[in-house]
Amino acid sequence: MEASTSSYKIILGSSSVARRKILAEMGYQFTIMTADIDEKSIRKETPEELVMALAEAKAEAILQRLPVDDYLKDAEPTLLITSDQVVVYEGVIREKPTNKEEARQFLKDYSGRHAATVGSVLVTNLKTGFRKGDSDRVEIYFNEIPDEIIEKLVDEGITLNVAGGLIIEHPSILPFVKEVVGTTDSVMGLPKSLTEKLLKEAL
């Protein structure tokens, strides 16, 4: 990693445990702020447009709560990372399941078939105002997922917290993931290489 975090500060605008873990794995130190936005009120035609619009809305919501003038005066810049993710299944955009029934149906749909995750990363430099983002798409192919595995995941409640109820890193589902065309970190919510690239460009 070329850039040292001592030359700038990072705010991760996300409550996602997975995103926190990924950013820490990348060697960065950061503070966390969460954005309270009405995601359902933002609609776009394509999944790529939607996740970018949601990342922008999260950034705006966080900026409204920050003393932006202070950041302008700071010697070192502060970079805000916001992101969002949806799942695409048979051309339909899926967000977090609204209940266990929906989560169960989502998982049954993926069994023996495939889905894609589309995630966005947006980096805003609070000192200069520079902002840049992009999206990343990963295709995931599943073997048949037994009903008892689906029930176990649904009962745990973990599927309610992720886009499309789709998790591939959980030990119960891992054996039924046939192929991932893309990176696991992107599926988990924060593509490392894209995040790294945008952080460098924002400085």
Salt bridges, closest charged atoms under 4 A:
GLU2 OE2 - LYS200 NZ 3.99
GLU25 OE1 - LYS192 NZ 3.07
GLU39 OE2 - LYS58 NZ 3.86
GLU48 OE2 - ARG137 NH1 3.64
GLU56 OE1 - ARG131 NH1 2.89
GLU60 OE2 - ARG131 NH1 3.05
ASP74 OD2 - LYS9 NZ 3.85
GLU76 OE2 - LYS9 NZ 4.00
ASP84 OD1 - LYS58 NZ 2.81
GLU95 OE1 - ARG43 NH1 2.99
GLU101 OE2 - ARG104 NH1 2.78
ASP109 OD2 - ARG94 NH2 2.42
GLU139 OE1 - HIS114 NE2 3.17
GLU139 OE2 - ARG137 NE 2.90
ASP147 OD1 - LYS108 NZ 3.50
GLU151 OE2 - ARG104 NE 2.75
GLU156 OE2 - LYS152 NZ 3.20
GLU156 OE1 - HIS170 NE2 2.97
GLU201 OE1 - LYS132 NZ 2.74
GLU201 OE2 - LYS197 NZ 3.44
